[in-house]
Amino acid sequence: MSPLTALQQVARLVSRRPVRRQEDDLDPARGLFWGSLIGAGAWLLALVGLALLLGACATPGTLASIPLSDTQADLVERWQGFSDRVLDSYHLAHVRLIVQHRPDTEGVMATSLRARIIIIDPRALDPRAIAGLAHELGHVVSGKVPDPAHQEEYELDANFRAVAILVIGRHTSEEAAFRQMRELLAAIATVRAKLGTRAPKYHNACAEVFDLDRHFPQYPVASVPACEASR
């Protein structure tokens, strides 16, 4: 069974309500879909499918309008409110969340700073993926246009900013937000190690775990076995 098939079995889409918006002028931004993966057992199948998607760098591609189920539309509405609260706190203009298929790329989220939009593939419509949206908002808050020569730093910066964004948008503690991001990065590293999936050059999940730990040394953490050889 392919990872995508596994994910589709976990979250099969039910189509009803259309949300249409054509991509205009995407910056060459790269983004990650991050999600909060907690627990085990019944969540294992979702973990494998989601983590493979999480680790993929989003590349703007051809968009197609899609319908949304009521559940999906409700989630997008809640995520839009989360995004608006965060950007209000930074005194920044809002961005529009748009759900579109991204069939020619493995990435499931991408940000356009010029168009003020975040495009989300329906595969990312999982409540646990709120940290992924926080990562994309990190790019919006930084306002930096990605430079291929500094792509890794661009992504590390978004991870760091995502912690504060989760605190603001979810009214959670800094420690809880930090752990949510770290769990995701650790899950990506673990799944890649088990399946032998090659990481994109500038999306080394272990390096991202270590960088996040460096920013928040006050919180004790467990080691990530898949990353021990990278130290």
C-alpha positions in Angstrom: 0.0 0.0 0.0 1.4 3.4 -1.0 1.7 6.2 1.7 -0.9 8.2 -0.2 -3.3 5.3 -0.3 -2.8 4.8 3.4 -3.6 8.5 4.0 -6.6 8.4 1.8 -8.0 5.5 3.8 -7.5 7.5 7.0 -9.1 10.6 5.7 -11.3 10.0 2.6 -12.7 13.2 1.2 -16.4 13.8 1.0 -17.2 16.5 -1.6 -20.0 19.0 -1.3 -19.3 22.7 -0.9 -17.0 24.4 -3.5 -14.4 27.0 -2.6 -12.9 28.5 -5.7 -9.9 30.7 -6.1 -7.3 30.7 -8.9 -3.6 31.1 -7.9 -2.3 34.4 -9.4 1.4 34.9 -8.8 3.0 32.6 -6.3 6.3 33.6 -5.0 8.9 30.9 -5.3 8.1 30.2 -1.6 8.6 26.8 -0.2 6.5 25.6 2.7 6.0 22.5 4.9 2.7 21.0 6.0 3.2 20.4 9.7 0.6 18.8 11.8 0.4 17.7 15.4 0.9 13.9 15.6 0.2 12.5 19.0 -0.5 9.1 20.3 0.1 5.8 18.7 -1.7 2.5 18.0 -4.8 3.6 16.1 -2.9 6.7 14.8 0.0 4.7 13.3 -1.4 4.6 9.8 -2.2 8.3 9.8 1.3 9.0 11.2 3.0 7.2 8.3 0.9 8.9 5.6 1.0 12.4 7.1 4.6 12.4 8.0 5.6 11.6 4.5 3.6 14.5 3.3 4.9 16.7 6.1 8.5 16.2 5.0 7.8 17.3 1.4 8.7 20.7 0.3 5.8 22.5 -1.3 6.3 23.7 -4.9 3.7 25.9 -6.5 1.9 23.9 -9.1 -1.2 23.7 -11.3 -4.4 24.4 -9.3 -7.8 22.9 -9.7 -11.0 24.1 -7.9 -12.5 21.5 -5.6 -15.6 21.0 -3.5 -15.4 20.8 0.3 -17.4 18.8 2.8 -19.2 20.6 5.6 -16.6 19.3 8.0 -13.7 20.5 5.8 -15.3 23.9 5.3 -15.8 24.3 9.0 -12.1 23.4 9.6 -11.0 26.0 7.0 -13.1 28.6 8.6 -11.6 27.9 12.0 -8.1 28.0 10.6 -8.9 31.3 8.9 -9.9 32.7 12.3 -6.6 31.4 13.8 -4.7 33.0 11.0 -6.5 36.3 11.4 -6.0 36.4 15.1 -2.2 35.8 14.7 -1.8 38.4 12.0 -3.8 41.0 13.9 -1.5 40.5 16.8 1.5 41.4 14.5 -0.5 44.3 12.9 -0.2 42.6 9.5 -2.7 42.3 6.7 -4.7 39.1 6.7 -3.9 36.2 4.3 -6.6 34.2 2.6 -6.6 30.4 3.0 -7.5 28.6 -0.2 -8.0 24.9 -0.6 -6.9 23.6 -4.0 -5.6 20.3 -5.3 -1.9 20.3 -5.9 -1.6 17.2 -8.1 1.9 17.9 -9.5 3.7 18.2 -6.2 4.1 16.3 -2.9 4.0 19.4 -0.9 0.6 20.2 0.6 1.0 23.9 1.6 2.5 26.9 -0.1 2.6 30.6 0.7 2.5 33.6 -1.6 3.5 36.8 0.1 2.6 39.0 -2.8 -0.9 37.6 -3.3 -1.4 37.2 0.5 -2.6 33.6 0.2 -1.8 30.3 1.7 -2.8 27.4 -0.6 -3.7 24.2 1.2 -4.1 20.8 -0.5 -7.2 18.8 0.9 -4.8 16.2 2.1 -3.7 18.7 4.8 -7.3 19.2 6.1 -6.7 17.5 9.4 -7.3 19.2 12.7 -3.9 18.0 13.9 -2.2 20.0 11.1 -2.6 23.3 12.8 1.2 23.4 13.4 1.6 23.2 9.6 -0.4 26.4 9.2 1.6 28.0 12.0 4.8 27.2 10.0 3.3 28.8 6.9 2.3 31.9 8.9 5.8 32.0 10.2 6.8 32.8 6.6 4.1 35.5 6.4 5.2 37.1 9.7 8.9 37.1 8.7 8.0 38.8 5.4 11.2 37.3 3.9 11.3 36.2 0.3 13.1 32.8 0.1 16.6 32.8 -1.4 17.7 29.4 -2.7 21.1 30.0 -1.1 19.5 30.3 2.3 16.5 28.0 2.1 17.4 26.0 5.2 17.6 29.1 7.3 14.3 30.3 5.9 12.6 27.1 7.0 14.3 27.0 10.4 13.1 30.5 11.0 9.5 29.6 10.2 9.7 26.7 12.7 10.9 29.0 15.5 8.2 31.6 14.7 5.6 28.9 14.6 5.9 28.3 18.3 5.0 31.9 19.2 2.2 31.8 16.6 0.7 28.7 18.2 0.8 30.5 21.6 -1.0 33.5 20.2 -3.5 31.8 18.0 -4.4 28.9 20.3 -3.9 30.6 23.7 -1.6 27.8 24.7 1.6 27.8 26.7 5.0 28.2 25.1 6.1 24.8 26.3 3.0 23.1 24.8 3.5 24.9 21.5 7.2 24.0 21.4 6.4 20.3 22.1 3.8 20.3 19.4 6.3 21.5 16.8 9.0 19.2 18.1 6.8 16.1 18.0 6.1 16.7 14.4 9.7 17.2 13.4 10.6 14.0 15.4 7.8 12.1 13.6 9.1 13.1 10.2 12.6 12.1 11.1 11.5 8.8 12.5 9.3 7.9 9.5 12.0 8.9 7.0 14.5 6.7 8.9 12.2 3.7 8.9 11.2 3.9 5.3 14.6 5.1 4.0 13.0 8.2 2.6 15.5 10.8 1.4 15.1 14.2 2.9 15.2 17.3 0.7 18.5 19.1 1.1 17.1 22.0 3.1 14.5 20.0 5.0 16.6 17.8 7.3 14.1 17.0 10.0 16.8 16.0 12.5 18.6 19.3 12.0 15.3 21.1 12.5 14.7 19.2 15.8 18.2 20.2 17.0 17.6 23.8 16.0 14.3 24.0 17.8 15.9 22.5 20.9 18.6 25.2 20.7 16.0 27.9 20.8 14.1 26.5 23.8 16.8 24.9 26.1 14.6 25.5 29.1 12.3 22.6 28.2 13.6 19.0 28.9 13.2 16.7 25.9 13.7 13.1 25.1 16.2 12.1 22.4 15.0 11.2 19.0 16.5 7.8 18.2 16.4 8.4 14.5 18.5 11.5 15.0 21.2 10.3 17.3 23.6 9.5 14.5 23.2 13.0 13.3 24.6 14.7 16.4 
